[in-house]
Amino acid sequence: MHDFSLIFVLISACIYLIWFIPYVYHIFHGRVVPHPFSWTIWCILSAISTYALFSADGATSSLIAPVIRTIALSIGGVIGWFMIRKISINRFDYLFLLLGVSCVLIASYYGVRQAIIPTIILDFLVLSPTIKKIWNDPDSEDIFAWVLVSLSQIFLLLSFNHYTIENSLFWAYQLIINWLVAIFIYRRRLYMSQWTSRVKSFFDSILAFTSKV
């Protein structure tokens, strides 16, 4: 089982990097700009959840993927802070960052178990602007990226020898939420495509009618 655990966690790390490395490539080619606040918060939440996994299971091979994920998020955050002038910052960004620090304080003073639910809630709150963006423009997000991150979580969970709230709740949430966002993007694109097709058909009918008149 330990051999399979190592294989699963390495697959998890590789899948995550398959998403992250092209993302960094697009950053340096000016196609995307990472939001420093969002990436910093994601790094904090990933670090807390990685520490929760360490606290629950010790120094196992399953830590490889979460550590790589946390390092990748920290890299994205650092790049984002260097490019902060290109990002529009509002008061909610500062609020979310303060909540991220609060999660660290909860983990420090009350235990990492008590910080897990707050980290999940905060992660969902930070995701809300992305959901709004997808609703307005579903082509602004890549379905493939969300599916890859979810697949990475599947293999991470498969690498665990047992499941507890401390070691798996956050990663299970990540699996579910990334799949849901991927489905949401697909359904929104499908709806927009159908709506565009109906509008085009409507105007084509009007043009065909007027040409006969």
N, C-alpha and C positions, 0 to 999 in steps of 0.2 A: 504493500500500500504506500510505503514511503517513497518507493521508486516512482509510482504513478503520481504521487503528490508533487514531486519535483518536476515531472514532465508537464503536468497540468499548469503549474504556476509559471513555468517558462513559456508555455504557449500563451498564457494570459499576458505576460509581460511583452511578448513579441507582438501580439495583436494590438496592444495599447500603443506600442511604438510605431506600428504600421500606420496608425492614425496620427500620432503626434509629430513624427518626423516630416511628413509632407506639410503639416500645418505650419511648422517652423519655416519650412522652405517658402511657403506663401507669404509669411510675415516679412521675410527679408527681400521678397520681390514686390512688396507693397500692396499685395492683394487683400490682406486682412490685417487688422490691428487688434491685438489682445487687450481686453479691458483690465487695467492693473488691479482695480478693486475686486472684480469677480475672480480673477486668477489667484489673487492673494487669499481670498476667502476660501476658494476651493482647495488651495494648498494647506491652509489651516485645518479644514475639515478632514482632508485626507490624512494629515499628520496625526490628528486626534484618533481617527479610526484605525490607523496603522499601529499606534501605541496601544489602543484597546486590544487589537489582535495579539500584540506582543505580551500584554498583561495577562491575557487569557490562556495563550498556548506556549508562551516562551519564544525562544529564538529558533523557529522552525523555518523550513524552506518556503512556506506559504507567505513569509514576509517579503520575499523578493519582489513580487509584482506590486504590492502596495508601496514599497519603498521607491521603486522606479517611477510609479505614478506620482508620488509626492515630489520627487526630484523634478520630474517633467513639469508639473504644475508650478513649482517654484521658478523654473527657468522661464516659463510663460509669464509669470508675474513680474520677474525682473525685467524682461524685455518690454512688458507693458508699461512699467514705471519709466523706462527710458523714452517711451513714445507717448507719454501721458498728455502732451499738448495736442495730440490728434484726437483725443477722446473727450466727449461731452460728459462732465461730471455733475451729478445732482445730489441733493441732500439725502436721498435714499441710499446712495453709494456709501456715504459716510456712516449712515445708520447700520447698514449691513456689515460694514467693516467692524464697527463697534460690537455688533452682535457676535461676529466671529471671534473677537478677543474675549467676549463674555463666555463663549464656549470653552476657550482655553482655561479661563478662571474657574469655571464649573468643574472641568476635569481635574484641575490642580487642587482645589479645595474640597470637593465633594466626591471625587472619584470618577474615573473614566466612564463607568457604567451609566452614571447620571447625566453624562454629556452626550450620550449617543442620540437620544430623541431630539434634544435641541439642535444637534448637527444636521439631522435629517430635515427638521423643519426649516432651518436656515438655508440648507441646500435648495430646498423647494422654492423658498422665497427669492433666492438669487436667480433661480431659473425662470421666474415669472416674466422678466423683461424679454427673455428669449422666446417664450411662448407667445407673447404679444407680437414680437417681430415675425414669428412664423405665421401667425394669423393674418397679418397684413401682407406679408410676402413670403410664401412657403418656399420659394426658390432661394431665399437668403441662407438657408441651412442645408447641409449635405446629409441625406438620410444614411448614406454609407458610414459616415463618421459615427453617428449615434448607434448604429447597429454594431460596429466594431467595438465600441466601448462596452456595450452590453455583453457581447460575446466574451470580452476580456473578463468581465465579472463572473460569467458562467464558469469559466475555467478556474478562476480564483477560488470560487466556492467548492468546486470539485476537488481542489487540492487540500481542503480541510479534512482532518481526521474525525472531527466531531463539530457540532454546531451549537453555539450559545448566543445569547443576546450580544455579549461583548465582541465576539469574533466574527459574527456574520450578519447582524441586522443591517448595518449601514451598507455593506456590499450587496446584500439582497435587494435593498431599496434601490441602489444604483442600477442593478440589473433591470428591475421593473421599470424605473422611471425613464431609462434610456430607450427601452423597447417602446414604451408608451409615446415618447416624443417622436420616435421614428414612424410609428403608426399614424400619429397626428399629422406629421409632415406629409405622409403619403395621402391620407384622406383629404387634407386641405388642398393639396395639389390636384387631386382628382376632382374635387368640387369646383375649384377655380377653372380647371380645364373644361368641365362640363358646362359651367356658367358662361365661359367665353364662347364655347361652341354654340350654345343656345342664343346668345346675343347676336353672334355672327349670322346664324340661321334666320333670326328674326329680321335683321336688316337686309339680308339677301332676299327674303320673301317680299319685303317692302319695295326693294329695287325692281324685283321681277314684276310686281303688280303695277308699279308706276310706268315701267317700260311698255306694258301692254296698253295702258291708258294713253 
